[in-house]
Every structure is written in structure tokens, then in C-alpha cells.
């Protein structure tokens, strides 16, 4: 079948990009080196489209020599500079890719574009690799938990149910700070990928890096030290923070008020986003918005002990999994749980997921991007952001 052969060529192109060299390169780096759009490279790797033969020649030229990685960006080296060994590697690789392409030309056309059981693509994983959802745990402060209170039996019942593994009413997901987003994701990902194993756990329950080698979906506050890692556990938070590079960070005000903070985009001295704090010359700040009132110095209205959120700022990111570059890591994180839930809904809500997925495919590198979005909250309901509207997008990579 043509779609099977498309997948074989696409898989080989993706393998070249992620595994051929000693370090993986991103779709953006590859598309810039070849003078193409990231969406086009993505369509070839996913098997949706077939590259022309001259583009396969460019692939062969780029991947025949490690010198393509020299300098400050991935590039095509001049053909006349190839050594004899490099020229031989180029010819063999070009022949291999042309053969894979020829099989597609000989096969009957595929009927359907690769998509999940619900017709989506962003949260569809055609390789059927396991999907692990990492969730942020509630902090001791949020649970009003101390060992002394626990030992004296002074915890509120819900805190006992969340923290006491031996309690008859123990519910492990009460410990999860983003349970709404988790429920939304688990149902959608399982429906979209019926053959994939889907599991979830909080960051502090990771005991081995082997748990993290499938597709990852990260929920919530991965930018903050929200807990102490138990002895013997993997400090996955630190690893992910170091390796999932983007220029976005979350900063909380020093006044100690739980609701006071902002999302910052780090900028270099030329105003370009940078993921390296050493290059940061200034920051671009984005804050949640609140119902106006006179109950505090920020002129916010409070009800039942909390200000009333009208929109949150959320991060959506996709990048190769740092524990296994052949699969993906996806992040959904808001300043508050409202933002995390809204970011997830952008790709699960049946009314918006197709067009939001198409927007990412058309305007970003769907395998390597980050974006800040604004998630509206109206009458206590978290609304789904429409990425096609400029008012929903704050910043994109």
C-alpha cells in the first residue's frame, strides 16, 4: 500500500534527522538548511507528502558528512569539497532514498491522511509508543500538610485522602494539581491512540528514567521547584528544565501572595528570545488578568478568599524527548491550573482541535516549537483558545 511506503520513507527521513549524527537536529534547523518550510519537512516525515527527487539529493548531501553541523547552524557543504568517502556515502544514501520513493510511485495511492481514531494529529502517535503524562503534585502548603499535623490526625479529610497511602479513602489523584487537564488528556489520548499504553504519575513518583522513554506529555509547573525529590528518585524536574529549552519562565512576586506572578520571555540585547539566561538582557512580561475591584492593591475583586481570574497565560511546547529523541515531549503549563486546562483543550476540544492542529502544522514546526497563549475564563468557565485568532496568541517561536 502507498501509505505504508510513505511511512517507510518518512520514518527514514526522520531517523536521519534525529539519529544519523551524534546529535539530533530539529525540523527547524533542517528546513533552514534546505531552504524549506518546517511544515513541509514535517509533512514528508509524517508520510503525508512525498519529497521530489532533487530534495532527496539535498538530504543525501547534508547527511553524508558530519561537517554539515560545523559552525553556528546546520548547512549544506559545497559538493566540490566532499572527500572520496563522503561522496561514496552521499551516493549510497541518495540511492536508498530514491528506492524508497520509487516504491511509493509504484504503489496505489493512499486513501487517508495519517490521523488518529478521532481524526486528530497533534495528539496522535502513529508509532504506538507508550505515552506518559507527567503531572505537577500539590505542594505541602497547598495541602496544608505537615508531618506533625499528620501524626496528630489534624489534617483535613481531603488532605488525608491525598497523602495517606494506607487511608481507606486514599485517592492518588487528589494529589494531582491539574486533575481537570489530566482527565481531559487521558480520555482523548486513549481514544486517539487505542493501541498505545497511556499512563500518568506526578513528577516526584518517577523512580527510573526508563519510565520516560516513550512520548511525554508534561502538565503544569515544570518551571518551579514545587517539591523535594525523595532520596533514590530521579530528579526529572531538573533534567526536563535543563533540556527542554525555551525562553519562557514563570516568576512569582516577592510579596508572598499566591496569585501574584507573571510569565516572562527572556530576550537578548537585540530583542530576540533566548533560552540562555547568560544572554538575557531584558524580559518581556505577560500577566494573567483579573476581575476589577477594590479589594486589594492590584484593584482586583475577591470572592470567597480568591481574586477572580478572567484570563491566564499558558505555554504550549513540543520538542524531541530528551530521554529518547526519536519520540516527542509536549508541555502544557499555565500560571494557574486554568491555563494548563485551556492549553490542553486547544487540542482535545472537538470544536477547535482540528483547526488548532492545522494552524500549528501550517505556521510552526509541529515537532519543535513553543508558544504562549491567552486562555479566557468567563463566568468561572475555562474557555478553549482558538489559535487562529491573533488575540489568543501572545508569542510563538
Beta strands, then each sheet from edge to edge (+ up, - down):
strand 1: 131-135
strand 2: 198-202
strand 3: 215-219
strand 4: 248-252
strand 5: 261-267
strand 6: 282-286
strand 7: 289-290
strand 8: 302-303
strand 9: 306-307
strand 10: 309-321
strand 11: 324-334
strand 12: 369-378
strand 13: 381-382
strand 14: 393-396
sheet 1: 2+ 1+ 3+ 11+ 10- 7+
sheet 2: 2+ 1+ 3+ 11+ 10- 12+ 13-
sheet 3: 2+ 1+ 3+ 11+ 10- 12+ 14-
sheet 4: 4+ 5- 6+
sheet 5: 8+ 9-
end
